[in-house]
């Protein structure tokens, strides 16, 4: 880079870059640094160009690693940046765009080099790279100041103190991204990092007092969803008295961020992921998730998680708890549902619901819940296009929401029209509750034919079980799909049972004996799922039979499906209510005559539902289903996913960082 560098091919030939990475020391007071950080550089705007930049920087950084112990030029570059951060607030107030631009360029250089350093060395070795200073040949010395801690502390101060304006957008983005790069050491360790220099700087050092301000600032960066300003608003072309032109080349201001924000794991790659219009918002969210999911230290809890857990609504009474702050929950809620298509936003919603009781209570009290639930359902509907992390997070969010009885009742009162992304059938009008049932059942069927993940079944069925006692006025198609799913499970059960029987009575060779346990396990899993489906249907019938004529109609239409389970020892207890309902309504239909029209059958069902004595049915609730069958599994599953999603500095977030180019592992 440097004053005259504008193309990637020129990097290795730039005299300024060669001086920076060379063996000769350059004092931070030399005019060389002003020339170095006044570069004009056409930034990459696509993944291919970003890869070219990476390839160009790596050999230069490796050369600097070799020469830095002698020259100390990396430390000098860092000190040049730090000297400018002290006056950033004043420069912002004075609209000193040149000063801000140079500080940004210095930080951009530091970040590009750090990315390679972290991949090539340990934290201790990185710390040494910061400590080297200019020395004469044959001597060795190092400075006493902790330059790495100074950098981390200054980056945090920069983020929380410099206001977000057009002229500060890029340097704030660089500060957030550099912290992410510094935290990416986790990617190179199999075990969870619980200690480390950078971890200590952030959780116990000078940054500790800024914990709540940093979390609040990052949340507001996400909420504001500010787009990257055009180049003309970031830096106007200027010149000093000597005629040296300072200006950003085409694309620097609006494209510089894309070097490290390309790609994504939440969906298939495409142009939309290559051109992120909200770089600061996205990076702030990534940093927030990484900080909130750092592990607790040996002697102190993670302060960023404490701040995250204790966030209060702006209308709430302030709390004396440490690291507590207030934020506008309405604005946060709006940002959550508007940006829900990305996996990091889904992780944020999951974390808030799971860990912050204030936000969970607020979300469940909303009267426009469909705004949040519909994007979650769309994620599940397009399950084949999503990664497993994203699907599981969406399902666990539904599990948390469906634990609330008020939510389960209210979603059947919200009517929706023309759901464009649901293409299997035209749904001109359907309740949010019925749509939720349709999407969850579709996810189960997809899992049965594709992924065959036992725990995905458990999550889906648990959500249905949570809702079952409050099923109300189910859409005809939703009722049909519930019974169709049971029919599919019944068919699969019979097939596996037949295969197991044939193997048992066939020639008993060694290979045949080894197959038997697999059949037994498959049969056990299918019977467990069938039992949960029966209990879900039973819970609906015993609690809200008169509210669900469409489910009764579908049940009676396919009543022969349930015959084989009446005498099955695993289902006899749960079949009692179903037998009562099927027998009662079958008798009333017979009394009504033969060749009944659909309308007449529905009329008989509605009158029969009002006439059936409630005491004849044994009441069962969704919560009882979960406690009896899957409560422990779901608890373990949620804890397991909490571990997988949140330890190792947030699995999804770190994967996102890899794909965005922070670290090439």
Residue, then its C-alpha position, 0 to 999 in steps of 0.5 A: x500500500x503506500x501513497x502510490x499503491x492502488x492495485x494488488x499487483x503493486x503491493x509487493x513492489x511498493x517502496x513503502x511496503x518494502x520499507x515497512x517489512x524490511x530489516x531497517x527500523x523506521x522511527x514512528x516520528x519519521x514522515x515515512x508513516x504519513x506517506x504509508x497511511x495516505x494510500x489510495x487503494x481500490x478495495x476488493x468488492x467480491x470474494x475473488x478479489x478478496x482472496x487475491x488480497x489475502x494471497x498478496x498480504x501473506x508473503x509480505x506479513x511473513x517477511x515482516x515476522x522475520x524482520x520485525x525482531x530487528x526492526x520493530x516496525x510493526x510496533x511502530x505502526x501500532x504506535x502510529x495508529x495509537x497516537x492518532x486515536x487520542x484525537x479521533x473524537x476531536x477530529x470527528x467534532x472538527x470534521x477532520x476527514x483527513x486525520x480520520x482517513x489516515x487513522x483508518x488506513x493505519x488500522x487497516x494495515x494492522x488488521x491485515x497483518x494481524x490476521x496472518x500473525x494469528x494464523x502463524x503464531x501463538x499468543x505469546x509469540x504475538x505479544x513478542x511481535x508487539x514488544x520489539x523495538x528499534x535496536x542497533x546491530x548486535x544488541x537486543x532489547x524490548x520495551x516495557x509497555x504492553x502495546x498489545x493491551x494498549x491496542x485492545x484498550x484503544x479499540x474498545x474506547x474507539x468503539x464506545x466513544x467515537x460517534x457513528x457518522x459517515x466520516x467515522x463509519x469505516x474506522x469503527x468497522x475496522x475497530x470492530x473487525x480487528x477485535x474479532x481478528x484478535x479473538x479468533x485464536x479460538x479457531x486454532x484450538x480444539x479445547x475451549x480457551x478459558x485463559x489467554x492474554x487477549x481474554x484477560x485484557x477484555x475481562x479483567x484489564x482496563x476494558x472491564x469498566x467499559x463492558x456495559x458500554x461496549x455491549x450497548x454500543x454493539x447492540x445499537x450498531x446492530x439495531x441501527x442497521x446503518x448502510x456503508x456511506x458512499x465514498x463522497x461522504x467519507x472523504x472529500x478529495x484534499x491536498x496539502x500545501x505541497x500538492x500531495x493528493x489525498x483521496x480514496x480511490x473508487x470503491x474504498x469507502x463503500x467497499x473496503x469492508x468487503x475484504x473480510x465480510x464475504x460469504x456466509x454459512x446460513x444460505x447458499x452463496x450468491x451475489x447478495x452475500x458477496x455485497x453486504x450493505x450493512x457491514x458495521x451492523x453485521x460485524x458488531x453483531x458477530x463481535x457481540x456474540x463472541x464476547x457474550x459467549x466467552x467462557x467464564x474465567x477461573x475466578x470471575x464470570x464473563x462480564x460481557x455475558x453478565x451485561x447481555x443477560x441483564x439488559x433492561x428495557x429503556x422504560x424499566x427501573x435501573x438495576x444495581x447489578x454490575x454491568x447492567x444497562x438499558x436499551x430500547x426493546x422495541x427497536x431491538x425487537x424490530x431489528x431482530x425480526x427484520x434481519x432474521x434470515x441470517x444465522x447470526x441474528x437467529x443466534x442472537x434471538x436464541x441467546x436473548x430468549x434463553x438467557x435474558x428473562x427481561x427480553x423473553x418476557x417482553x417478546x412474549x408480551x408483544x401483540x405482533x408476534x407474527x412478525x418474529x415467528x414468520x421468519x423463523x418458520x420460513x427458515x424451517x420451511x427452507x430447511x434444505x437450504x440451511x445448515x444444521x446449526x441454523x435449523x436447530x436454533x430456529x427449532x429451539x426458539x420455537x420450543x422456548x416460545x411454545x413453553x408459554x401457554x399465552x403464546x400457544x393460545x394467541x397464535x391461533x387468533x392471528x390470521x394470515x393471508x397469502x403466505x408467498x413462501x409456502x408453495x406446497x399449497x395455496x393458503x389464502x387464509x390460515x392462522x399462525x398456529x396452523x401454519x406453525x404446525x404445517x411447517x414443523x410437520x414438514x420439517x419432520x417429514x424432511x428429516x425422515x427422508x433426508x437427514x434422519x436426525x433423532x434429536x430433530x424429531x424430538x425438537x419438532x414433536x416437543x414444540x407440537x406437544x407444548x402447543x397441543x393442549x391449546x390447539x384451536x380451530x386448526x386449518x383443514x390442511x393442518x389437521x390433514x397433515x397431522x393425521x398424514x404424518x401419523x399414517x407415514x409413521x405407521x407405514x414405516x413402523x410396519x415396514x421395519x417390523x416386517x423386515x425385522x420379522x423376516x430377518x428373525x425367521x431367515x437363515x441365521x448367519x453371522x451377518x444376519x445376527x449383526x443386522x437384528x440390533x439395528x432393526x430393534x433400535x429403529x423400531x424403538x425410535x419409531x414407536x417412541x415417535x408414534x407414541x408422542x404423535x398419539x399423545x399430541x392428538x390425545x392432548x388436543x382431543x382431551x383439552x379442546x375437542x370442541x374447538x377442532x372439528x377439522x382434526x376430528x374429521x381427519x381422525x374419523x376419515x382415517x380411523x382405520x390407521x389406529x386399529x393396529x395400535x389398540x392392542x399394542x402393549x406400548x400404546x394401550x394406555x394412550x389409545x383409551x381416549x382415542x377409542x372413546x372419541x372414535x367410537x362415540x363419533x362413529x356411532x353418531x355418524x351411523x345414526x345420521x345415515x349413509x352417504x352423508x355429505x362433507x357438510x353434514x358430517x361436519x355438522x354431526x361432528x360439531x354437535x357431537x363435540x358439544x354432547x360428549x361428556x368431558x369426564x369420559x376423557x382423561x385429560x393430558x397436557x403437552x407439558x405432561x407429554x414432555x415430562x413423561x417422554x422427552x423432558x429430560x432429552x429436551x433439557x439435555x438437548x437444549x443444554x447441549x446446543x447451548x454448549x455447542x453454539x456458545x462455547x468455543x467462542x460461539x460455533x456459528x459465529x466462528x464458522x461465520x468468521x472463517x467463511x467471511x475471511x477473518x481466518x483461513x484455517 
